[in-house]
Amino acid sequence: DYKGQKLAEQIFQGIILVSAVIGFIYGYITEQFGWTVYIVMAGFALSCLLTLPPWPMYRRNPLKWLPVQESGTEEKKQGDRKPKRHAKS
């Protein structure tokens, strides 16, 4: 559902943003760029774990689909049509 997709996107972006800020600050303080990368990668892994599987919190508002049409009615409608004639130039 669309509300679930919006929630997943907000959670994903929030975790990535927070981990990037924390990683940058910690990497700046320790003067180690590697820690920045590790923290951002950990945030990415956490956000993937929380948003990629179809958790029930993302499926609260299911979409209403159209009812299934029988194939016999479509064949009948196509057979009733008259063939188109092209105008000669």
C-alpha positions as CSV (number, residue, x, y, z in Angstrom):
1,D,0.0,0.0,0.0
2,Y,1.1,3.6,-0.6
3,K,1.1,4.7,3.0
4,G,3.3,1.7,3.9
5,Q,5.7,2.7,1.1
6,K,5.8,6.2,2.4
7,L,6.5,5.1,5.9
8,A,9.3,2.7,4.7
9,E,10.9,5.5,2.7
10,Q,10.8,7.9,5.7
11,I,12.3,5.3,8.0
12,F,15.0,4.5,5.4
13,Q,16.0,8.1,4.8
14,G,15.9,9.0,8.6
15,I,18.2,6.1,9.5
16,I,20.6,6.9,6.7
17,L,20.7,10.6,7.6
18,V,21.2,10.0,11.4
19,S,23.9,7.4,10.8
20,A,25.7,9.7,8.3
21,V,25.7,12.6,10.8
22,I,26.9,10.4,13.7
23,G,29.5,8.8,11.4
24,F,30.8,12.1,10.3
25,I,31.0,13.5,13.8
26,Y,32.7,10.4,15.2
27,G,35.1,10.1,12.3
28,Y,36.0,13.8,12.6
29,I,36.7,13.5,16.3
30,T,38.8,10.4,16.0
31,E,40.3,11.6,12.7
32,Q,39.5,8.2,11.1
33,F,37.5,8.2,7.9
34,G,37.1,4.5,8.1
35,W,34.8,4.8,11.2
36,T,32.6,7.2,9.2
37,V,32.2,4.6,6.5
38,Y,31.6,1.8,9.0
39,I,28.9,3.7,10.8
40,V,27.2,4.7,7.6
41,M,27.3,1.1,6.3
42,A,25.8,-0.1,9.6
43,G,23.0,2.4,9.3
44,F,22.4,1.3,5.7
45,A,22.2,-2.4,6.9
46,L,19.9,-1.5,9.7
47,S,17.6,0.5,7.4
48,C,17.5,-2.4,4.9
49,L,16.6,-4.8,7.7
50,L,13.7,-2.6,8.8
51,T,12.3,-1.5,5.4
52,L,12.9,-4.3,2.8
53,P,11.0,-7.2,4.3
54,P,7.2,-6.9,4.1
55,W,6.6,-6.2,7.8
56,P,2.9,-6.0,8.9
57,M,3.3,-2.3,9.8
58,Y,3.7,-1.6,6.0
59,R,0.6,-3.6,5.0
60,R,-2.1,-1.9,7.1
61,N,-3.9,-0.2,4.2
62,P,-4.3,-2.7,1.4
63,L,-5.3,-1.6,-2.1
64,K,-8.7,-2.4,-3.5
65,W,-8.4,-4.2,-6.8
66,L,-10.9,-4.3,-9.6
67,P,-12.9,-7.6,-9.8
68,V,-11.8,-10.3,-12.2
69,Q,-13.6,-10.3,-15.5
70,E,-14.4,-13.5,-17.3
71,S,-12.5,-14.2,-20.5
72,G,-15.7,-15.3,-22.4
73,T,-17.1,-11.7,-22.3
74,E,-14.0,-10.2,-23.9
75,E,-14.0,-12.7,-26.7
76,K,-17.6,-12.0,-27.5
77,K,-17.0,-8.3,-27.6
78,Q,-14.0,-8.6,-30.0
79,G,-16.1,-10.9,-32.3
80,D,-18.9,-8.4,-32.6
81,R,-16.7,-5.6,-33.9
82,K,-16.7,-4.7,-37.5
83,P,-13.4,-4.7,-39.4
84,K,-12.1,-1.2,-40.1
85,R,-11.8,-0.1,-43.7
86,H,-9.0,2.2,-44.7
87,A,-9.7,5.1,-46.9
88,K,-8.0,5.1,-50.3
89,S,-5.9,8.1,-51.2
